[in-house]
Amino acid sequence: MEDIDLFGITREELRREMASLVADLKIFGLTEYETRAYLALLVQGASDAESVAKLASLPRTSSYKALEGLVQKGWAMATEGRPRIFRPEPPEILQEIYSEKINSIFDRLSTLSEMVAEKGNPQLIFTITGEEKVLKKIAELIKGAQKEVWISTPSLLLLKKKMRRLIKQAESRGVRIVVITSPGQGEIPGAEVHYREGLLATDIIADGDVALIAASDFSACGYTDNPLLSQHLVRFLQMMLGSGGEE
């Protein structure tokens, strides 16, 4: 016959539930002894260190230390005098306290995430492979531009074929389009077009905030949303124009 306690559950069920809760409560910064002591208080109510030690299977000195730790962390209350009697803080009170703390933490995390999104990640350059994905990212840059787009490419004919509509839409928004390409690659109506020999890769910078450097066949690219890197690439292209050559 199974041993039934006052709560209507077997002692084995109670033992398993307490063991599970010991592991779960550690996320709140409690030690294992503190979690076991708190659960003992919760099960038997106000108790002294000796009673808690017996139920939680703790050494008596460790039980007292764990209970004092619970008091310091706000998980228990204690009376003065000897022996000291400890009472558990009700779970619903702890839930309210920790819910407020967790909400506050995640609000701050969201704010930090938004700040990073606005400024870009200062360390990462993302690699994209496959012509379709690279062209999709190029389209994203042109579509999102509000001020200017710099395009340096030896493959303007192919780029025009894929991006003609988006470039025209950008121009209609008042976006300045600056193109550096190889001789014989034609031009883009309404854009500032400059010709240079020796171009090997495709560089695209939108608004000085985001940039992309792709292979000439668009098979792969590196992409960054770091404004410092993007502006550095703009300055490089400006230096290229300043070096002279065929216009």
PyMOL commands that set and color helices and strands:
alter all, ss='L'
color gray80, all
select helices_A, chain A and resi 11-28+32-44+49-56+60-72+91-119+131-144+156-172+227-242
alter helices_A, ss='H'
color red, helices_A
select strands_A, chain A and resi 76-78+86-88+126-129+148-153+176-181+192-195+201-206+210-215+220-224
alter strands_A, ss='S'
color yellow, strands_A
deselect
rebuild
show_as cartoon
